[in-house]
Amino acid sequence: MRFCFLIFFFYLFGFSLTISIPNGSCDVYDKGAGNCAKSCDSCFNPGSRPGALCTFGTNSGYYCPPEPQSGSDAAFACMDWTFGSATMKKQEESFNKRTGLNVYFGVGTYGISSDKQRGLGACYRFVVSGLDRDLLVQSINTGSDVDGNQFDLQIGCGGAGAFNSCAGGTTAMFPGDYSNWGHIYGGVDHRTQCQMLPEYPNNPDPMKTAGDSLIALCEYSFDKNVRVDQSGANSNPSIQSVSRVQCPEELVFMTQMQRNDDPKTYERGVVENHECGESGNAWCLTRMMDCRKPSGAVKDNEVDSLMVAGRKLVQPCTQDGYTRIDVQCGCFDCWC
């Protein structure tokens, strides 16, 4: 419990680069068989940041399902990954001060087929039309509906897409149905519609403590032009240029996923002035928020040799959207 409290304190107040937090112990999965003491035995992600235990049957950790099964726990996306969250802004401000750059942070899905891991864990720097800063983002999800050189950014009420864990029942993150959330693809059209959203999840306290609200996150996305306040027209900004870059520690701290083949620079390449819609949604900055466990948190989607030890998987959240789930192992007694 002491380590979990320290993580929450440092995470909330943005001290991730100056404080060394001990790695987790697989003892939390130990049920007496003796396997967990042997370097977590066959667990996939030992040494990762500790968190809450997710249980369903004999499984746990990174096998936590995206939907409850027979009363089991479930894993969700983390709300503070959302563009403009209080902690995301603190992390990007820390990075900008450290490097002298001036970027926004974000996470989402990048459409790329040439990468061995479909972009999972890689970071990219985008020049985007209408934005006063470049975007520096990490791809933590995949999607068959994301075209090449398209980025689907997690923003407040960005549209659930193919899956929805945000609203529509007691097992969803937020109260109420989906009727005020706008289009399944794209969310609401106008900034004023953000006011119709539920402000907090079913368990509101963690979001309140973090200093976030869904309404404010939705409005921030319009204010910063990552979406356009209009309907009946193309509301997707253009990704004019993309460069793969090193993943900053400040951003990796948010997701806990890191690759070992990163470039050694944060600098962008030559601006190529692409336009959204050159081919399908290519070169479009699109948006999403489905509240669902991302594919970067699924063990079978990772190429072990590409990942940093203890940071092989995205660390998802519980239903409150802020409490991290332990993903060192996938079962009790560390034999999976």
Contacts in CASP RR format, 6 or more apart in sequence:
PFRMAT RR
TARGET T0000
AUTHOR 0000-0000-0000
METHOD contacts of the structure
MODEL  1
MRFCFLIFFFYLFGFSLTISIPNGSCDVYDKGAGNCAKSCDSCFNPGSRP
GALCTFGTNSGYYCPPEPQSGSDAAFACMDWTFGSATMKKQEESFNKRTG
LNVYFGVGTYGISSDKQRGLGACYRFVVSGLDRDLLVQSINTGSDVDGNQ
FDLQIGCGGAGAFNSCAGGTTAMFPGDYSNWGHIYGGVDHRTQCQMLPEY
PNNPDPMKTAGDSLIALCEYSFDKNVRVDQSGANSNPSIQSVSRVQCPEE
LVFMTQMQRNDDPKTYERGVVENHECGESGNAWCLTRMMDCRKPSGAVKD
NEVDSLMVAGRKLVQPCTQDGYTRIDVQCGCFDCWC
3 21 0 8 1.000
3 22 0 8 1.000
3 24 0 8 1.000
3 50 0 8 1.000
4 50 0 8 1.000
4 51 0 8 1.000
4 52 0 8 1.000
6 19 0 8 1.000
6 21 0 8 1.000
7 21 0 8 1.000
7 49 0 8 1.000
7 50 0 8 1.000
7 51 0 8 1.000
7 324 0 8 1.000
10 16 0 8 1.000
10 19 0 8 1.000
10 21 0 8 1.000
11 87 0 8 1.000
11 253 0 8 1.000
12 87 0 8 1.000
12 209 0 8 1.000
12 210 0 8 1.000
13 90 0 8 1.000
14 87 0 8 1.000
14 90 0 8 1.000
14 91 0 8 1.000
14 94 0 8 1.000
16 91 0 8 1.000
16 94 0 8 1.000
16 249 0 8 1.000
16 250 0 8 1.000
16 253 0 8 1.000
17 94 0 8 1.000
17 98 0 8 1.000
17 249 0 8 1.000
17 250 0 8 1.000
17 253 0 8 1.000
21 49 0 8 1.000
23 47 0 8 1.000
23 48 0 8 1.000
23 49 0 8 1.000
23 50 0 8 1.000
23 310 0 8 1.000
24 47 0 8 1.000
24 48 0 8 1.000
24 49 0 8 1.000
24 50 0 8 1.000
24 326 0 8 1.000
24 328 0 8 1.000
25 47 0 8 1.000
25 50 0 8 1.000
26 36 0 8 1.000
26 40 0 8 1.000
26 41 0 8 1.000
26 43 0 8 1.000
26 46 0 8 1.000
26 47 0 8 1.000
26 328 0 8 1.000
26 329 0 8 1.000
26 334 0 8 1.000
27 36 0 8 1.000
27 37 0 8 1.000
28 50 0 8 1.000
28 53 0 8 1.000
28 326 0 8 1.000
28 328 0 8 1.000
29 36 0 8 1.000
29 40 0 8 1.000
29 43 0 8 1.000
29 60 0 8 1.000
29 328 0 8 1.000
29 329 0 8 1.000
29 330 0 8 1.000
29 331 0 8 1.000
29 332 0 8 1.000
29 333 0 8 1.000
29 334 0 8 1.000
30 36 0 8 1.000
30 37 0 8 1.000
30 332 0 8 1.000
30 333 0 8 1.000
30 334 0 8 1.000
31 332 0 8 1.000
31 333 0 8 1.000
32 333 0 8 1.000
33 333 0 8 1.000
33 334 0 8 1.000
33 335 0 8 1.000
34 333 0 8 1.000
35 41 0 8 1.000
35 42 0 8 1.000
35 333 0 8 1.000
35 334 0 8 1.000
35 335 0 8 1.000
36 329 0 8 1.000
36 333 0 8 1.000
36 334 0 8 1.000
38 334 0 8 1.000
39 46 0 8 1.000
40 46 0 8 1.000
40 47 0 8 1.000
40 328 0 8 1.000
40 329 0 8 1.000
40 334 0 8 1.000
41 334 0 8 1.000
41 335 0 8 1.000
42 334 0 8 1.000
42 335 0 8 1.000
42 336 0 8 1.000
43 328 0 8 1.000
43 329 0 8 1.000
43 330 0 8 1.000
43 334 0 8 1.000
43 336 0 8 1.000
44 62 0 8 1.000
44 299 0 8 1.000
44 302 0 8 1.000
44 304 0 8 1.000
44 312 0 8 1.000
44 313 0 8 1.000
44 329 0 8 1.000
44 330 0 8 1.000
45 62 0 8 1.000
45 299 0 8 1.000
45 310 0 8 1.000
45 311 0 8 1.000
45 312 0 8 1.000
45 313 0 8 1.000
45 327 0 8 1.000
45 328 0 8 1.000
45 329 0 8 1.000
46 309 0 8 1.000
46 310 0 8 1.000
46 328 0 8 1.000
46 329 0 8 1.000
47 309 0 8 1.000
47 310 0 8 1.000
47 328 0 8 1.000
48 256 0 8 1.000
48 310 0 8 1.000
48 311 0 8 1.000
48 312 0 8 1.000
48 313 0 8 1.000
48 315 0 8 1.000
48 326 0 8 1.000
48 327 0 8 1.000
48 328 0 8 1.000
49 256 0 8 1.000
49 315 0 8 1.000
49 324 0 8 1.000
50 326 0 8 1.000
50 328 0 8 1.000
51 315 0 8 1.000
51 323 0 8 1.000
51 324 0 8 1.000
51 325 0 8 1.000
51 326 0 8 1.000
52 318 0 8 1.000
52 323 0 8 1.000
52 324 0 8 1.000
52 325 0 8 1.000
52 326 0 8 1.000
53 60 0 8 1.000
53 61 0 8 1.000
53 325 0 8 1.000
53 326 0 8 1.000
54 60 0 8 1.000
54 61 0 8 1.000
54 64 0 8 1.000
54 73 0 8 1.000
54 74 0 8 1.000
54 75 0 8 1.000
54 318 0 8 1.000
54 325 0 8 1.000
54 326 0 8 1.000
55 72 0 8 1.000
55 73 0 8 1.000
56 63 0 8 1.000
56 64 0 8 1.000
56 65 0 8 1.000
56 68 0 8 1.000
56 69 0 8 1.000
56 70 0 8 1.000
56 71 0 8 1.000
56 72 0 8 1.000
56 73 0 8 1.000
57 72 0 8 1.000
58 331 0 8 1.000
58 332 0 8 1.000
59 330 0 8 1.000
59 331 0 8 1.000
59 332 0 8 1.000
59 336 0 8 1.000
60 326 0 8 1.000
60 329 0 8 1.000
60 330 0 8 1.000
60 331 0 8 1.000
60 332 0 8 1.000
61 325 0 8 1.000
61 326 0 8 1.000
61 327 0 8 1.000
61 328 0 8 1.000
61 329 0 8 1.000
61 330 0 8 1.000
61 331 0 8 1.000
62 297 0 8 1.000
62 298 0 8 1.000
62 299 0 8 1.000
62 313 0 8 1.000
62 327 0 8 1.000
62 329 0 8 1.000
62 330 0 8 1.000
63 299 0 8 1.000
63 330 0 8 1.000
63 331 0 8 1.000
63 336 0 8 1.000
64 73 0 8 1.000
64 74 0 8 1.000
64 75 0 8 1.000
64 293 0 8 1.000
64 316 0 8 1.000
64 325 0 8 1.000
65 72 0 8 1.000
65 74 0 8 1.000
65 75 0 8 1.000
65 293 0 8 1.000
66 74 0 8 1.000
66 75 0 8 1.000
66 76 0 8 1.000
66 163 0 8 1.000
66 165 0 8 1.000
66 292 0 8 1.000
66 293 0 8 1.000
67 74 0 8 1.000
67 165 0 8 1.000
67 171 0 8 1.000
68 74 0 8 1.000
68 171 0 8 1.000
73 318 0 8 1.000
74 165 0 8 1.000
74 171 0 8 1.000
74 293 0 8 1.000
74 319 0 8 1.000
75 293 0 8 1.000
75 297 0 8 1.000
75 316 0 8 1.000
75 317 0 8 1.000
75 318 0 8 1.000
75 325 0 8 1.000
76 165 0 8 1.000
76 173 0 8 1.000
76 291 0 8 1.000
76 292 0 8 1.000
76 293 0 8 1.000
76 316 0 8 1.000
76 317 0 8 1.000
76 318 0 8 1.000
76 319 0 8 1.000
76 321 0 8 1.000
77 154 0 8 1.000
77 165 0 8 1.000
77 289 0 8 1.000
77 290 0 8 1.000
77 291 0 8 1.000
77 292 0 8 1.000
77 293 0 8 1.000
77 294 0 8 1.000
77 316 0 8 1.000
77 317 0 8 1.000
77 321 0 8 1.000
78 254 0 8 1.000
78 315 0 8 1.000
78 316 0 8 1.000
78 317 0 8 1.000
78 321 0 8 1.000
78 322 0 8 1.000
78 324 0 8 1.000
79 85 0 8 1.000
79 173 0 8 1.000
79 201 0 8 1.000
79 207 0 8 1.000
79 210 0 8 1.000
79 212 0 8 1.000
79 214 0 8 1.000
79 217 0 8 1.000
79 291 0 8 1.000
79 317 0 8 1.000
79 321 0 8 1.000
79 322 0 8 1.000
80 86 0 8 1.000
80 87 0 8 1.000
80 88 0 8 1.000
80 210 0 8 1.000
80 212 0 8 1.000
80 254 0 8 1.000
80 321 0 8 1.000
80 322 0 8 1.000
81 88 0 8 1.000
81 106 0 8 1.000
81 107 0 8 1.000
81 140 0 8 1.000
81 154 0 8 1.000
81 254 0 8 1.000
81 255 0 8 1.000
82 88 0 8 1.000
82 154 0 8 1.000
82 155 0 8 1.000
82 156 0 8 1.000
82 212 0 8 1.000
82 217 0 8 1.000
82 289 0 8 1.000
83 104 0 8 1.000
83 105 0 8 1.000
83 106 0 8 1.000
83 153 0 8 1.000
83 154 0 8 1.000
83 155 0 8 1.000
83 156 0 8 1.000
83 217 0 8 1.000
83 220 0 8 1.000
83 221 0 8 1.000
83 224 0 8 1.000
83 226 0 8 1.000
84 104 0 8 1.000
84 217 0 8 1.000
84 220 0 8 1.000
84 221 0 8 1.000
84 224 0 8 1.000
85 210 0 8 1.000
85 212 0 8 1.000
85 217 0 8 1.000
86 210 0 8 1.000
86 211 0 8 1.000
86 212 0 8 1.000
87 210 0 8 1.000
87 254 0 8 1.000
88 105 0 8 1.000
88 106 0 8 1.000
88 254 0 8 1.000
91 105 0 8 1.000
91 250 0 8 1.000
91 251 0 8 1.000
91 253 0 8 1.000
91 254 0 8 1.000
92 103 0 8 1.000
92 104 0 8 1.000
92 105 0 8 1.000
92 136 0 8 1.000
92 250 0 8 1.000
92 251 0 8 1.000
94 250 0 8 1.000
95 101 0 8 1.000
95 103 0 8 1.000
95 105 0 8 1.000
95 136 0 8 1.000
95 248 0 8 1.000
95 250 0 8 1.000
95 251 0 8 1.000
96 102 0 8 1.000
96 103 0 8 1.000
98 250 0 8 1.000
99 248 0 8 1.000
99 266 0 8 1.000
101 266 0 8 1.000
102 133 0 8 1.000
102 134 0 8 1.000
103 125 0 8 1.000
103 133 0 8 1.000
103 134 0 8 1.000
103 135 0 8 1.000
103 136 0 8 1.000
104 131 0 8 1.000
104 133 0 8 1.000
104 134 0 8 1.000
104 135 0 8 1.000
104 136 0 8 1.000
104 224 0 8 1.000
105 135 0 8 1.000
105 136 0 8 1.000
105 137 0 8 1.000
105 248 0 8 1.000
105 250 0 8 1.000
105 251 0 8 1.000
105 254 0 8 1.000
106 135 0 8 1.000
106 136 0 8 1.000
106 137 0 8 1.000
106 138 0 8 1.000
106 153 0 8 1.000
106 154 0 8 1.000
106 251 0 8 1.000
107 137 0 8 1.000
107 138 0 8 1.000
107 139 0 8 1.000
107 140 0 8 1.000
107 141 0 8 1.000
107 153 0 8 1.000
107 154 0 8 1.000
107 251 0 8 1.000
107 254 0 8 1.000
107 255 0 8 1.000
108 137 0 8 1.000
108 138 0 8 1.000
108 139 0 8 1.000
108 140 0 8 1.000
108 141 0 8 1.000
108 151 0 8 1.000
108 152 0 8 1.000
108 153 0 8 1.000
108 154 0 8 1.000
108 288 0 8 1.000
108 294 0 8 1.000
109 139 0 8 1.000
109 140 0 8 1.000
109 141 0 8 1.000
109 142 0 8 1.000
109 143 0 8 1.000
109 146 0 8 1.000
109 151 0 8 1.000
109 152 0 8 1.000
109 288 0 8 1.000
110 119 0 8 1.000
110 122 0 8 1.000
110 124 0 8 1.000
110 137 0 8 1.000
110 139 0 8 1.000
110 146 0 8 1.000
110 150 0 8 1.000
110 151 0 8 1.000
110 152 0 8 1.000
111 118 0 8 1.000
111 119 0 8 1.000
111 139 0 8 1.000
111 142 0 8 1.000
111 143 0 8 1.000
111 146 0 8 1.000
111 147 0 8 1.000
111 148 0 8 1.000
111 149 0 8 1.000
111 150 0 8 1.000
111 151 0 8 1.000
112 118 0 8 1.000
112 119 0 8 1.000
112 139 0 8 1.000
112 148 0 8 1.000
112 149 0 8 1.000
113 148 0 8 1.000
115 122 0 8 1.000
116 303 0 8 1.000
116 306 0 8 1.000
117 259 0 8 1.000
117 301 0 8 1.000
117 302 0 8 1.000
117 303 0 8 1.000
117 306 0 8 1.000
118 142 0 8 1.000
118 301 0 8 1.000
119 139 0 8 1.000
119 142 0 8 1.000
120 139 0 8 1.000
120 140 0 8 1.000
120 141 0 8 1.000
120 142 0 8 1.000
120 257 0 8 1.000
120 295 0 8 1.000
120 296 0 8 1.000
120 301 0 8 1.000
120 302 0 8 1.000
121 138 0 8 1.000
121 139 0 8 1.000
121 140 0 8 1.000
121 247 0 8 1.000
121 255 0 8 1.000
121 257 0 8 1.000
121 258 0 8 1.000
121 259 0 8 1.000
121 296 0 8 1.000
121 314 0 8 1.000
122 138 0 8 1.000
122 139 0 8 1.000
122 244 0 8 1.000
122 247 0 8 1.000
122 259 0 8 1.000
122 262 0 8 1.000
123 136 0 8 1.000
123 137 0 8 1.000
123 138 0 8 1.000
123 139 0 8 1.000
123 244 0 8 1.000
123 245 0 8 1.000
123 246 0 8 1.000
123 247 0 8 1.000
123 248 0 8 1.000
123 251 0 8 1.000
123 262 0 8 1.000
124 136 0 8 1.000
124 137 0 8 1.000
124 138 0 8 1.000
124 139 0 8 1.000
124 151 0 8 1.000
124 242 0 8 1.000
124 243 0 8 1.000
124 244 0 8 1.000
124 245 0 8 1.000
125 134 0 8 1.000
125 135 0 8 1.000
125 136 0 8 1.000
125 137 0 8 1.000
125 242 0 8 1.000
125 243 0 8 1.000
125 244 0 8 1.000
125 245 0 8 1.000
125 266 0 8 1.000
125 267 0 8 1.000
125 268 0 8 1.000
126 134 0 8 1.000
126 135 0 8 1.000
126 136 0 8 1.000
126 137 0 8 1.000
126 151 0 8 1.000
126 239 0 8 1.000
126 240 0 8 1.000
126 241 0 8 1.000
126 242 0 8 1.000
126 285 0 8 1.000
127 134 0 8 1.000
127 239 0 8 1.000
127 240 0 8 1.000
127 241 0 8 1.000
127 242 0 8 1.000
127 268 0 8 1.000
127 271 0 8 1.000
128 134 0 8 1.000
128 135 0 8 1.000
128 226 0 8 1.000
128 237 0 8 1.000
128 238 0 8 1.000
128 239 0 8 1.000
128 240 0 8 1.000
128 285 0 8 1.000
129 237 0 8 1.000
129 238 0 8 1.000
129 240 0 8 1.000
129 276 0 8 1.000
130 225 0 8 1.000
130 237 0 8 1.000
131 224 0 8 1.000
131 225 0 8 1.000
131 226 0 8 1.000
131 237 0 8 1.000
132 224 0 8 1.000
132 225 0 8 1.000
134 268 0 8 1.000
135 151 0 8 1.000
135 153 0 8 1.000
135 226 0 8 1.000
135 285 0 8 1.000
136 245 0 8 1.000
136 248 0 8 1.000
136 251 0 8 1.000
136 266 0 8 1.000
137 151 0 8 1.000
137 153 0 8 1.000
138 247 0 8 1.000
138 251 0 8 1.000
138 252 0 8 1.000
138 255 0 8 1.000
138 257 0 8 1.000
139 151 0 8 1.000
140 255 0 8 1.000
140 257 0 8 1.000
140 294 0 8 1.000
140 295 0 8 1.000
140 296 0 8 1.000
140 297 0 8 1.000
140 314 0 8 1.000
141 152 0 8 1.000
141 294 0 8 1.000
141 295 0 8 1.000
141 296 0 8 1.000
142 295 0 8 1.000
142 296 0 8 1.000
142 301 0 8 1.000
143 152 0 8 1.000
143 162 0 8 1.000
143 295 0 8 1.000
144 162 0 8 1.000
145 161 0 8 1.000
145 162 0 8 1.000
145 185 0 8 1.000
146 152 0 8 1.000
146 281 0 8 1.000
146 286 0 8 1.000
147 279 0 8 1.000
147 280 0 8 1.000
147 281 0 8 1.000
147 282 0 8 1.000
147 284 0 8 1.000
148 282 0 8 1.000
149 239 0 8 1.000
149 242 0 8 1.000
149 274 0 8 1.000
149 282 0 8 1.000
149 283 0 8 1.000
150 239 0 8 1.000
150 281 0 8 1.000
150 282 0 8 1.000
150 283 0 8 1.000
150 284 0 8 1.000
150 285 0 8 1.000
150 286 0 8 1.000
151 239 0 8 1.000
151 242 0 8 1.000
151 284 0 8 1.000
151 285 0 8 1.000
151 286 0 8 1.000
152 286 0 8 1.000
152 287 0 8 1.000
152 288 0 8 1.000
153 226 0 8 1.000
153 285 0 8 1.000
153 286 0 8 1.000
153 287 0 8 1.000
153 288 0 8 1.000
154 287 0 8 1.000
154 288 0 8 1.000
154 289 0 8 1.000
155 217 0 8 1.000
155 218 0 8 1.000
155 221 0 8 1.000
155 226 0 8 1.000
155 227 0 8 1.000
155 287 0 8 1.000
155 288 0 8 1.000
155 289 0 8 1.000
156 214 0 8 1.000
156 217 0 8 1.000
156 218 0 8 1.000
156 220 0 8 1.000
156 221 0 8 1.000
156 289 0 8 1.000
157 181 0 8 1.000
157 182 0 8 1.000
157 187 0 8 1.000
157 188 0 8 1.000
157 194 0 8 1.000
157 197 0 8 1.000
157 214 0 8 1.000
157 217 0 8 1.000
157 218 0 8 1.000
157 221 0 8 1.000
157 289 0 8 1.000
158 186 0 8 1.000
158 187 0 8 1.000
158 188 0 8 1.000
158 218 0 8 1.000
158 221 0 8 1.000
158 227 0 8 1.000
158 287 0 8 1.000
158 288 0 8 1.000
158 289 0 8 1.000
159 181 0 8 1.000
159 182 0 8 1.000
159 183 0 8 1.000
159 184 0 8 1.000
159 185 0 8 1.000
159 186 0 8 1.000
159 187 0 8 1.000
159 287 0 8 1.000
159 288 0 8 1.000
159 289 0 8 1.000
159 290 0 8 1.000
160 166 0 8 1.000
160 178 0 8 1.000
160 181 0 8 1.000
160 184 0 8 1.000
160 288 0 8 1.000
160 289 0 8 1.000
160 290 0 8 1.000
160 291 0 8 1.000
161 184 0 8 1.000
161 185 0 8 1.000
161 186 0 8 1.000
161 288 0 8 1.000
161 290 0 8 1.000
162 290 0 8 1.000
163 290 0 8 1.000
163 292 0 8 1.000
164 172 0 8 1.000
164 178 0 8 1.000
164 184 0 8 1.000
164 290 0 8 1.000
164 291 0 8 1.000
164 292 0 8 1.000
165 171 0 8 1.000
165 172 0 8 1.000
165 173 0 8 1.000
165 290 0 8 1.000
165 291 0 8 1.000
165 292 0 8 1.000
165 293 0 8 1.000
166 172 0 8 1.000
166 173 0 8 1.000
166 174 0 8 1.000
166 178 0 8 1.000
166 181 0 8 1.000
166 289 0 8 1.000
166 290 0 8 1.000
166 291 0 8 1.000
167 173 0 8 1.000
167 174 0 8 1.000
167 175 0 8 1.000
167 176 0 8 1.000
167 177 0 8 1.000
167 178 0 8 1.000
167 181 0 8 1.000
167 198 0 8 1.000
168 176 0 8 1.000
168 177 0 8 1.000
168 178 0 8 1.000
169 176 0 8 1.000
169 177 0 8 1.000
170 202 0 8 1.000
171 319 0 8 1.000
172 202 0 8 1.000
172 291 0 8 1.000
173 201 0 8 1.000
173 202 0 8 1.000
173 291 0 8 1.000
173 319 0 8 1.000
173 320 0 8 1.000
173 321 0 8 1.000
174 197 0 8 1.000
174 198 0 8 1.000
174 200 0 8 1.000
174 201 0 8 1.000
174 202 0 8 1.000
174 214 0 8 1.000
174 291 0 8 1.000
175 198 0 8 1.000
175 201 0 8 1.000
175 202 0 8 1.000
176 198 0 8 1.000
180 193 0 8 1.000
180 196 0 8 1.000
180 197 0 8 1.000
181 187 0 8 1.000
181 188 0 8 1.000
181 197 0 8 1.000
182 188 0 8 1.000
182 189 0 8 1.000
182 193 0 8 1.000
183 189 0 8 1.000
186 227 0 8 1.000
186 235 0 8 1.000
186 286 0 8 1.000
186 287 0 8 1.000
186 288 0 8 1.000
187 287 0 8 1.000
188 194 0 8 1.000
188 196 0 8 1.000
188 197 0 8 1.000
188 218 0 8 1.000
189 229 0 8 1.000
189 230 0 8 1.000
189 231 0 8 1.000
189 232 0 8 1.000
189 235 0 8 1.000
190 229 0 8 1.000
190 230 0 8 1.000
190 231 0 8 1.000
191 218 0 8 1.000
191 219 0 8 1.000
191 222 0 8 1.000
191 223 0 8 1.000
191 229 0 8 1.000
194 215 0 8 1.000
194 218 0 8 1.000
194 219 0 8 1.000
194 222 0 8 1.000
195 215 0 8 1.000
197 214 0 8 1.000
197 215 0 8 1.000
197 218 0 8 1.000
198 214 0 8 1.000
199 213 0 8 1.000
199 214 0 8 1.000
199 215 0 8 1.000
200 207 0 8 1.000
200 208 0 8 1.000
200 213 0 8 1.000
200 214 0 8 1.000
201 207 0 8 1.000
201 319 0 8 1.000
201 320 0 8 1.000
201 321 0 8 1.000
202 319 0 8 1.000
202 320 0 8 1.000
203 319 0 8 1.000
203 320 0 8 1.000
205 320 0 8 1.000
206 320 0 8 1.000
206 321 0 8 1.000
206 322 0 8 1.000
206 323 0 8 1.000
207 213 0 8 1.000
207 214 0 8 1.000
207 320 0 8 1.000
207 321 0 8 1.000
207 322 0 8 1.000
209 322 0 8 1.000
210 322 0 8 1.000
221 227 0 8 1.000
221 287 0 8 1.000
222 229 0 8 1.000
225 237 0 8 1.000
226 237 0 8 1.000
226 285 0 8 1.000
226 287 0 8 1.000
227 235 0 8 1.000
227 236 0 8 1.000
227 237 0 8 1.000
227 287 0 8 1.000
228 234 0 8 1.000
228 235 0 8 1.000
228 236 0 8 1.000
228 237 0 8 1.000
229 235 0 8 1.000
234 276 0 8 1.000
234 277 0 8 1.000
236 276 0 8 1.000
236 281 0 8 1.000
236 284 0 8 1.000
236 285 0 8 1.000
236 286 0 8 1.000
236 287 0 8 1.000
237 276 0 8 1.000
237 284 0 8 1.000
237 285 0 8 1.000
238 274 0 8 1.000
238 275 0 8 1.000
238 276 0 8 1.000
238 283 0 8 1.000
238 284 0 8 1.000
238 285 0 8 1.000
239 274 0 8 1.000
239 276 0 8 1.000
239 283 0 8 1.000
239 284 0 8 1.000
239 285 0 8 1.000
240 271 0 8 1.000
240 272 0 8 1.000
240 273 0 8 1.000
240 274 0 8 1.000
240 275 0 8 1.000
240 283 0 8 1.000
241 268 0 8 1.000
241 269 0 8 1.000
241 270 0 8 1.000
241 271 0 8 1.000
241 272 0 8 1.000
241 273 0 8 1.000
241 274 0 8 1.000
243 267 0 8 1.000
243 268 0 8 1.000
243 269 0 8 1.000
244 263 0 8 1.000
245 262 0 8 1.000
245 263 0 8 1.000
245 265 0 8 1.000
245 266 0 8 1.000
245 267 0 8 1.000
245 268 0 8 1.000
246 262 0 8 1.000
246 263 0 8 1.000
246 264 0 8 1.000
246 265 0 8 1.000
246 266 0 8 1.000
247 258 0 8 1.000
247 259 0 8 1.000
247 262 0 8 1.000
248 266 0 8 1.000
252 258 0 8 1.000
252 311 0 8 1.000
255 314 0 8 1.000
255 315 0 8 1.000
256 311 0 8 1.000
256 313 0 8 1.000
256 314 0 8 1.000
256 315 0 8 1.000
256 324 0 8 1.000
256 327 0 8 1.000
257 296 0 8 1.000
257 307 0 8 1.000
257 311 0 8 1.000
257 312 0 8 1.000
257 313 0 8 1.000
257 314 0 8 1.000
257 315 0 8 1.000
258 307 0 8 1.000
258 308 0 8 1.000
258 311 0 8 1.000
259 306 0 8 1.000
259 307 0 8 1.000
259 308 0 8 1.000
260 306 0 8 1.000
260 307 0 8 1.000
260 308 0 8 1.000
261 306 0 8 1.000
274 282 0 8 1.000
274 283 0 8 1.000
275 283 0 8 1.000
276 282 0 8 1.000
276 283 0 8 1.000
276 284 0 8 1.000
276 285 0 8 1.000
277 283 0 8 1.000
277 284 0 8 1.000
291 321 0 8 1.000
293 316 0 8 1.000
294 314 0 8 1.000
294 316 0 8 1.000
295 301 0 8 1.000
296 302 0 8 1.000
296 313 0 8 1.000
296 314 0 8 1.000
297 313 0 8 1.000
297 314 0 8 1.000
297 315 0 8 1.000
297 316 0 8 1.000
297 327 0 8 1.000
298 313 0 8 1.000
299 312 0 8 1.000
299 313 0 8 1.000
299 330 0 8 1.000
302 312 0 8 1.000
302 313 0 8 1.000
304 312 0 8 1.000
310 328 0 8 1.000
313 327 0 8 1.000
314 327 0 8 1.000
315 324 0 8 1.000
315 325 0 8 1.000
315 327 0 8 1.000
316 324 0 8 1.000
316 325 0 8 1.000
316 327 0 8 1.000
317 323 0 8 1.000
317 324 0 8 1.000
317 325 0 8 1.000
318 324 0 8 1.000
318 325 0 8 1.000
329 336 0 8 1.000
330 336 0 8 1.000
END
